[in-house]
Amino acid sequence: MKNRLTGIVIDDERNGRDVIKSLVNTYCTDIDLVDEASNITDAFSAINNWKPDFILLDIQMPGGNGFELLRKFEKINFDIIFITSYDKYAITAFKFSAVDYLLKPVEIDDLVQAIEKIKLKKLVNEKEAFDKYANFLNNISKDDHLRNISLQKGDKVFYLKLSDIVYLEAESNYTKLITKNNETFVQSKTLKYYEDLFQESPMFKRISRSHIVNIVHIESYSKSEPCMLTLSTGYALEISRRKKTELFF
């Protein structure tokens, strides 16, 4: 590992590049910003030339966005800190793939924290750190469908298809995600976090205080009280009366 990390700033606005450079030079003094670019053509050349540890990449640029730049690389072997002003879809995708982003105007603490995370990754499994970008680009598809999610289990990160998740169950401040193969992933995030994350996906519906289900995996439900959903795994979950009305009218 190099003693000092190198980075490139990519933003079509000169003022935007100057602000980022000023913040990094002031608050991250052990980082060397070796180049900058205002479009994806120059950025592609700069990255190939310098082979930086990371890039600070603005998403919205004329002549091609940040995602198009990343697709030019057969393999991404550098870290990425995305910068965005308003792209709600991209922010959702970032959450799915667990990559970093900064909202404009960039907050000093957020920038410092993102760079510190990159330093930490250099001390652990770099392959695992870079693999997530392939998953991210897969999520940013032309039909704007979010299809995968990254989940940690032990010291590994797994990429699951959303369609393979049968239901989610709250467990205090944790959430259990159960797949069609009856595999369980326990994540240190609340059920509300996943409810917000899945809000644009028609597959996932919250049925009670404790559960979110993938409606694709609902095989049957009872009309009597309490209303029970039978899922494709054979497991049965109770649906609240209010949620029953919302789901089944």
C-alpha positions in Angstrom: 0.0 0.0 0.0 1.3 3.5 -0.9 1.9 5.8 2.0 -0.3 8.5 0.4 -3.5 7.8 -1.5 -4.0 9.5 -4.9 -7.2 10.9 -6.2 -8.8 12.6 -9.3 -11.6 15.1 -9.2 -14.2 14.8 -12.0 -16.8 17.5 -12.3 -17.9 19.5 -15.4 -18.0 22.8 -13.3 -14.7 24.4 -12.5 -16.2 25.9 -9.3 -17.3 22.4 -8.2 -13.8 21.0 -8.8 -12.2 23.9 -6.9 -14.4 23.4 -3.9 -13.6 19.7 -3.7 -9.9 20.3 -4.1 -9.9 23.0 -1.4 -11.7 20.8 1.0 -9.4 17.8 0.4 -6.2 19.8 0.6 -7.4 21.5 3.8 -8.9 18.6 5.7 -7.3 15.5 4.2 -3.7 16.5 4.1 -2.4 12.9 3.5 -4.2 12.7 0.1 -2.7 13.8 -3.2 -5.1 15.0 -5.8 -3.0 14.3 -9.0 -5.4 15.5 -11.7 -8.9 16.8 -12.5 -11.3 16.4 -15.5 -14.4 18.1 -16.7 -15.8 15.4 -19.0 -15.8 11.6 -19.3 -13.2 11.6 -22.2 -10.6 13.5 -20.3 -11.5 11.6 -17.1 -11.0 8.2 -18.8 -7.6 9.3 -20.0 -6.6 10.7 -16.6 -7.6 7.5 -14.7 -5.7 5.3 -17.2 -2.7 7.6 -16.9 -2.5 8.1 -13.2 -4.1 4.9 -11.9 -5.4 6.6 -8.8 -6.6 5.0 -5.6 -9.9 6.8 -5.9 -11.9 9.3 -7.9 -14.4 11.9 -6.8 -17.0 11.7 -9.5 -19.9 14.0 -10.3 -22.8 12.1 -11.7 -24.4 14.7 -14.0 -22.2 15.9 -16.7 -22.9 17.1 -20.3 -21.7 14.7 -23.0 -22.1 11.7 -20.8 -22.7 11.0 -17.1 -20.5 9.4 -14.5 -22.1 5.9 -15.0 -21.0 6.0 -18.7 -17.5 6.7 -17.6 -17.4 3.7 -15.4 -18.8 1.4 -18.1 -15.7 2.3 -20.2 -13.6 0.2 -17.8 -13.4 -3.5 -18.2 -12.5 -3.7 -14.5 -12.8 -1.1 -11.9 -9.7 -1.2 -9.6 -10.1 2.2 -8.0 -12.6 3.4 -5.3 -15.3 5.9 -6.2 -16.9 8.7 -4.2 -20.0 9.8 -6.1 -21.2 13.4 -6.0 -24.8 14.3 -6.7 -27.2 17.2 -6.4 -30.6 15.5 -6.7 -30.5 12.1 -8.3 -32.9 10.2 -6.1 -32.7 7.0 -8.2 -28.9 7.0 -8.0 -29.0 7.5 -4.2 -31.3 4.4 -3.9 -28.9 2.4 -6.0 -26.0 3.5 -3.9 -27.8 2.1 -0.8 -28.3 -1.2 -2.6 -24.7 -1.6 -3.5 -23.2 0.1 -0.4 -21.0 2.6 -2.2 -20.3 6.1 -1.1 -21.9 9.3 -2.3 -21.8 13.0 -1.3 -24.7 15.4 -1.7 -24.0 18.9 -3.0 -23.1 21.2 -1.3 -20.5 18.8 0.1 -20.2 18.7 3.9 -16.7 18.6 5.3 -17.5 15.8 7.7 -19.1 13.6 5.0 -16.1 14.1 2.7 -13.6 13.2 5.4 -15.6 10.2 6.4 -15.8 8.9 2.9 -12.0 9.2 2.4 -11.3 7.5 5.7 -13.4 4.6 4.6 -11.3 4.3 1.5 -8.2 4.2 3.6 -9.7 1.4 5.7 -10.5 -0.7 2.6 -6.9 -0.6 1.6 -6.1 -2.5 4.8 -8.7 -5.3 4.2 -9.9 -7.2 1.2 -9.4 -5.0 -1.8 -11.1 -7.4 -4.2 -14.2 -7.4 -2.2 -14.1 -3.7 -2.0 -14.0 -3.3 -5.8 -16.5 -6.1 -6.6 -19.3 -4.0 -5.3 -18.9 -1.6 -8.2 -19.8 -4.3 -10.7 -23.0 -4.9 -8.6 -23.6 -1.2 -8.6 -23.4 -0.8 -12.4 -25.6 -3.8 -12.8 -28.2 -2.0 -10.7 -28.1 1.1 -12.8 -29.8 -0.5 -15.8 -31.4 1.2 -18.7 -34.9 0.3 -17.7 -34.2 1.9 -14.3 -34.9 -1.4 -12.4 -33.1 -2.1 -9.1 -32.5 -5.8 -9.2 -29.8 -6.7 -6.6 -28.8 -6.0 -3.1 -25.6 -6.5 -1.2 -25.8 -8.3 2.2 -23.1 -9.1 4.6 -22.8 -12.5 6.3 -19.8 -13.1 8.5 -16.7 -11.8 6.7 -18.3 -12.1 3.2 -20.6 -9.9 1.1 -23.2 -11.6 -1.0 -25.1 -10.1 -3.9 -28.7 -11.3 -4.0 -31.5 -10.8 -6.5 -34.4 -9.0 -5.0 -36.7 -11.6 -6.5 -35.0 -14.2 -4.3 -35.9 -12.5 -1.0 -39.1 -13.9 0.4 -39.6 -11.8 3.5 -37.9 -9.5 6.0 -38.4 -9.7 9.8 -37.7 -7.0 12.4 -35.5 -8.1 15.3 -34.9 -5.1 17.6 -32.6 -2.8 15.6 -31.7 -5.6 13.3 -33.5 -7.1 10.3 -33.5 -10.7 9.1 -33.9 -11.3 5.4 -35.0 -14.8 4.4 -34.5 -16.1 0.9 -36.3 -18.6 -1.2 -33.7 -21.2 -0.2 -34.5 -20.5 3.4 -31.1 -18.8 3.9 -31.1 -16.1 6.6 -29.1 -12.8 6.5 -29.1 -10.7 9.6 -28.3 -7.1 9.0 -27.6 -4.3 11.4 -30.3 -2.0 10.0 -33.9 -1.5 11.0 -37.0 -2.8 9.1 -37.9 0.9 8.5 -34.6 1.3 6.6 -35.6 -1.5 4.2 -39.1 -0.2 3.9 -37.7 3.1 2.7 -35.2 1.3 0.5 -37.8 -0.8 -1.2 -40.5 1.9 -1.5 -40.1 2.2 -5.3 -40.2 -1.6 -5.7 -43.7 -3.0 -6.4 -42.5 -6.4 -5.1 -42.2 -5.5 -1.4 -45.1 -4.6 0.9 -45.1 -4.1 4.7 -47.7 -6.4 6.2 -47.2 -5.6 9.9 -44.9 -3.9 12.4 -42.5 -6.9 12.1 -42.7 -8.0 8.5 -42.2 -7.0 4.9 -43.0 -9.6 2.3 -42.2 -10.1 -1.4 -45.7 -10.4 -2.9 -44.2 -12.5 -5.7 -43.8 -15.3 -3.1 -47.3 -15.1 -1.6 -49.1 -18.4 -2.5 -52.3 -17.9 -0.5 -54.0 -16.0 2.3 -56.9 -16.7 4.6 -60.1 -14.6 4.6 -60.8 -15.3 8.2 -59.2 -13.5 11.2 -56.3 -13.5 11.9 -55.4 -13.3 8.2 -52.4 -15.4 7.5 -50.2 -15.3 4.4 -48.6 -18.5 3.2 -45.4 -18.0 1.4 -43.5 -20.0 -1.2 -41.2 -21.4 1.5 -44.2 -22.8 3.4 -43.8 -20.2 6.1 -47.0 -18.4 7.3 -47.1 -14.7 8.5 -49.9 -12.8 10.0 -51.0 -9.6 8.2 -52.6 -6.7 10.1 -56.2 -5.9 9.3 -55.3 -2.5 7.9 -52.5 -3.9 5.7 -54.9 -6.6 4.5 -57.3 -4.0 3.2 -54.4 -2.2 1.4 -53.1 -5.4 -0.2 -56.3 -7.3 -1.0 -58.9 -4.5 -0.9 
